């Protein structure tokens, strides 16, 4: 089993592992514009180069696939196991309190910073699992490869580039989910829709509405600019007071530069961000502000009518798609979830995005086409032509059973398969599952402010990964 040796090694190298995680998490590796030799910008390139140098320092051979993906190999034996992690991150966002997003700190048994949980911390844990097996001198008959991508958060075009050059390994796990093991990932409808209407100068009116930073992030902040006309400011304040008590989202009212007789005010909603796969964990500033705007006594016009119909389709607090007519669930994968993640409105048009995670029972006929029809009734156009199907690996396979056995051995907890709404790197792989690195009951605030990983959980994950490598590859 080697459990005693593995645990001692990880305890002896815990501080070094944390330092390596911090090194990577200081790099703001958000996706940026293409630069020559840097497909996703300077910082993702720097993160990949840093991680590969780290692996080389520990004696592993590495391969750089055109700076889309890097690979770390244990040896040159026949391939058996791939570990698929990523080094890119979502933007910093608002509301950090413990530290700044890209200034990682270790505090009270946690390591805080963007990427500590998603996915740089788990990537380094996997590297240290390989390092542990190597430095303990445990022989392997087949190869384990750590694959490090740089575009997981924005569509995974990196991994498409990689698999154009390389075949899938017989087994793949990604430490970009949670323990015990995720064998079902829901499908996804990342809905993009637009609307247009004749502009109106009738007052009071909405001049602009802006919310959202990414399609898969519940927005923690949203803003709208209102031209008041004859509307009394006290009316807005009264509605704000009512809604703050009702839904727990803060609204900030700020005067803007305007003519003396033509007051313009900005309303900013401050909620709480979350991953779009678990929208119930956030406070959606977009839907909250949309509800507030719809309650204001704005002039009757096509814009106002479109906004109210949109509000009815995706009302605040509706995270199951009921308003769009797609509420559903099944026994294996659970219920459909939906998050309204981006919206921009001007005087004559709107452009919006929602993110729906769809159970096994969902398909294009009962989901995509239903949304399309209901949006058309509201004068909106859904532009999606397809949706991503769900992913399912048999829970009774030897691969999954081996993962769960290692988890049980090191945690003393029951190993069982899970279904999630989040899509990971393995979603399109025939025999890929998400395995760690979060432990049951831990909310790492992925994609939100104050993202963190529990230090002891990262160490435990590295121990489990090392055991899995031995069990599958020796």
N, C-alpha and C positions, 0 to 999 in steps of 0.2 A: 504493500500500500504506500509506503514511504511518507505517511502522514506526519510522523514526528519530525523527520528531517525537513520536510517542506515548511512546517510551521516555524521551526527554529530559523530557517533561512529567511523567511519573510519578516520575522520579528527583527532579525539582525540588519535587514536592509530596508526597514520601513522608512526611516528618515531620508535615505537616499532616494527612495521611490517618490516621496512627497516633494523633494527638491526637483526631481525631473518633471513631475506634474506641474509644479509652479512655473518652471522654465517654459513649458509649452503654453500654459494658460496666460502668461504675460503677453503673448502674441495675439493681437486682435484679428484673428483669422476669419473675418467675415468675407463673404464672396464679394469681389470687386470686378471692375472691368478688365477685359483681357489685355494682357501685355505680352510682348513677344517672349516665349518661353515660360510664361506665367499665365496659364489658362484662366485662373480665377483671381488674378491680381497678386500683388506683392506679398501680402501678409499670409495668404494660404500657402504660397510658395515657400515663404520663410518657415512656416510651421512644419511643412513636409520635410524640408531640408534639415531642420533642427532634429526632428524625430529620427530620420534615417541616420544622421550622424551619431545620435544617441545609441542606436542599435549597433552601429559599426564599432563604437567604443566598447561594447560588451561582447564583441567577437562574432557577430552575425554578418552574413552576407546580405546585401541589399540590392534591389533593382528599382530604378526610377522609370515609370511609364509616362514619359513626356510631361512630368510634373502634374499629371492628373492624379496619379496614385503611386504610392510606394509600397514595396513588398520587402518583408524581412523573413529570411529563411533559416530554419534550424540546421538544415543540411541539404545534401543533393540526392536524398533517397526518393523513392516513389512517393508522390503526393497522397496524403490521406486526409488531413484536416486543415481548413483555412479558418482563421479568426479575422473577422471583417469589422474594422473600426473606422472612425473618421476624426479628422483634425479641424474641420471647419466648424464654425459656431454661428448661432443667430446673433443679431445685433444686441448691443448692451441693453437697450431699453431704459425705462425710467424706474425710479423708486428704490435704488440700491441704498442700504443703510449700514451694513456691516463693513463693507469695503467697496472700492470702485470695481467695476466689472472686470477689468483686466489688470487688477493688482491683487492677485490671490493671497489669501492669508489663512493660516491655520489657527483656529480659535475654538475652545471648548469641545475638542474632539472632532471638529469638522474642518474641511478645507473649502473655503468660499471663493467663488469667482466664476466667470463665464467659461464653461467648458469643463469644470471640475467633475461634473456628473455626466455631461453630454458633449463630447464623448472622450475628451482627452484623458481624464482620470482613468476610466476603464481601459483605454488603449494602452496606457503605461502599465496598468495592472497586468494586462495580457503579455506585454513585453517582459515584465519581471517574472511572469510564470515561465516563459521560455528560458529566461536567464537562469532561473532557479533549477530547472531540469538540466540545463547545460552545465552549470557550475557544480551541481551535486554529482555529475558524472553518470547520470542515469541513461543507459543506452536506449536509443530509439531505432526501430526498424523502418519507420516511414516518416515522412517529413510533415512538419507543422509550419504553416506560413502565416505570418501576421500581415494583413493587407490594410494599408492606411490611406483612406480616401480624403478628398478635399472639397466635395460638393454634395454631401448627403442632405444638407438642409435646404438645398435649392433645386432638387430634381434628380440628383444622382447620375448626372451625365458622366461624371468621372468613372463610376463603376461600369457604365456601358462601354466606355473606352477601354477599360481593363479587360472586360470579358470579350471584347472583340479580338484581343490578343492572346488570352489565356482561357483554357477550359475550366469549368467548375471543378472543385475538389469533390471527392465522394461525400464529404461531410463538411458543413460550414456552420459556425455559430457567430453571432454578433453580440458583443458585450454592450449593446446599446438599447437594452430593454430592462427586464427585471427578472429576478429569481422567483420561483424555481426554474421554469423554462416556458417560453412563449412559442407554442406550435401553431397558433392561429393569429393571423393579423387581418384585421378587417379590410375590406375594399375601401376605395376613396373616390369621392366626387368633389373635386376642387372646383366649385362652380364659379364661373365668370359671367357676369351679366351686365347689360347696359340699358339705358333708357334715354329718350330724347323728347323734348316738348317745346312748344312755342314760349319764348321768354315773355315775362310780364314785369312791368315796373310798378305794379300795385303794391302799396305799403299797408302794413309791415311785411317784410319779406326776408327770406334766407338768401344771403349772398354767396356763402360757401360752407362746405362741410368736409372735414378731413379727418380720417381715422385709419389706423392700421399701419404696420411696418412690414409684415410678411403674411402670406396667405395661410400659414399654419400656426399663427400666433394670435391668441385672443388679445385684442388691444387693451392696454391699461390706460390709454389716454386718447381723447378725441376732442375736436374743437369745431365750433360753428360760429359764423359771423352773421349777425342779424342787423338789418337796417330797420330801426324802430318805427319811423313815421310818427303816427299819433299814439302808438302804444305806450302806456305808462310803464316806467321801469319797475314800479312796485308789482305789477302783474307778473313780470318775469321772476322777481324775487320770491313771490308767493308760491309760484309753481316749483321753483328750485327747492324751497323749504319743504314743500310737500313730498317731492320726489326723493330728497335726501333721506327723509324719515322712512319712506316706503321701501327703497331698494338699497340703501347703504352706499351709494356712489356720491362722491363729492363733486359739486359744480362751482366753478370759479367764474365770476362775472367781471369783465374788464372793459373799460371804455377805450375805443379806438379813435384815431384821428378822423375827424369828420367835420362837416360844416355845422355851424351853431344850431341851425334849425333842422338838421338831418342827422340825428345821433346814430352812431353805429357801435355795437357792443359785440365782444367776443365771449362766448361761453365755452369753457373748457371742462370736460368731464374727466375725473380722475378715479379710475377703478383699480383693478388688479389683473395683470397679465397672467396667462397660462398657456400650456400647450393646447393646440386645437383638438387634440385627441381626447382631452379631458376638460371640456369647456366649463363644466360645473365647478371646477376648482378655482376659477377666476371670477372677476366682476367685470363684465364686458362694458367698457366705456362707450363703445360704438352704439350698441343697442340702447344703452341708457340715454345717451344724448339724442338719438333718433326719437325715442319716446318723448323726451322733453320738448324737442322741436315740434313734434306733432301735437303737443298739448298747448303750445303757444297760439294765441289768436292771430295767426298770420292771415294775410289776404287770401281769399279763394282764388286759386290759379292752377294751371296744369302742374306746376312744380309741387305745390302743396298736396295736390291729389295723388301724385305719384309717390311722394314720401309716405303718405298715410297708408297707401296700399302696400308699399314695401314693409312698413312697420307691421302690418297685419300678417304678412307672409313670414317674417322672422322677428317676432316680438321679443322684447327683453325677457330673459328667463327661459325662453324656449330653446332647450339644448337637445331636443329629440326630433326636430323636423316636423312637429305637428302642424304648424302653420303652413308649411309647404306641402303637406299631405303625404309625407313619407315616413311617418312614425312606424317603426317595426322592430322586432327582435326575434331571435331564435335561441334554442337551448345551448348550443355549442359556443356561439360567439357573442351572445348578449344583444343589447339594443343598439340601434343606430344613434349616433350623436351628430350634432351640428353646431358649428360656431360661425357667426358672422364676423369676418376678420378684417375686411378692408372696405372702405366706402369713400368716394370723392364725389361731391355734388357742386355744380356751379348753377348759374341762372337758367341754363337750358339743357343740362344733361346730368346723368349720374353714371358712375362706373363702380361696380361692387364685386366682392369675392366672398364666398362662404366656403367652409371646409367641412365636409360630411364624411364620417367614418362609418362604413356600411357593413352589416353582418353578412354571414354566408347566404342568408335567404334573400339578400338584396340583389337586384340585377338592373340592367338598363331599362327594362320595360316598367318595373314597379318603382323605380327611383328616378333615373335621369329623365325619362319621358314625362313622368308626373310633374316634376319640377318645371320642365319646359312649358307644359300646358298651363300650369297655375301662374307662372310668370307672364306668359302671353296675355292672360286675362287681366293682369295688372299693368299692361302696357310696357312690359320689360322683355328683353331678349336674352335668353340663355345661349351662350356661344359654344358650350361643350358638345362634342360629337361622340364622346365615349367616357367611360369611367374605369378606374383601376379595379380589377377583380380581387377578391380576398385570397389569402395564402394559407395553406393548411398542410402540415406534415403529420403523419401518423404518430400518435402518442405511443403506440406499441412497438415502434421501430427500435432496433438495437442501439442506434445512435442516441435517441432521446432517452432511452432507459439508462444508458451509461451516464449521461449528463445528470439525470435526476439522482442516480446512485451516489455520485460524487457530492452533489449538493447535500443529500441526506447525511452522508458520512461526516462532513465538515461542520454542518450546522445543527445536527440532531433534530431537524424539522422534516416534516413530510414533504417529499418531492412530488409535485403534480404539475400538470400542464395548464397554461393560462391562455386566454384570448385577449388581445389588446386592440385598441383603436389606432395606435400609432403604427405607422409603416416604417420598417427598418430596412437596412441594406439587403437583408436576405429575402425580401418580399418576392422577388422574381426568381429565386434559386430553388431548384427542385428539392434539395434536401438541406435546407437552411432553417435554423431556428434562432431566436433571440434568447440569450442565456446570460443573465446578469446585466449590469453589475449592481443594481439597486436591490436591497433586501425588502421582503414583504413589510409593509407598514411605513416605509420611509418615503416621504415626499421630498424629493431633491429640488423642487422648484425649477425643474427644467424649463427653459425658455422664459422664465420669470426673473424678477429681481431677487438678489441674494441666493442665486443658485449655489448649491453646496453638495459635497459628498461626505459621508461619515468615514473618517479615517480608518477605523477598525473594519468597516464593511469593504472598503477598497482592498485592504490587506487580505481579508477573508476571501474576497473574490479572486485575488491573485493565487491564493492557495488552492481554491477549487479548480481554477483554470489549469494550474500545474498538474493536478491529479488527473484531470480529463486528458491532457496531452499524453501523460504516461499510459493511461488506460486505453486510449484509442490508437496510439502510435508505436507502442513498444512491443 
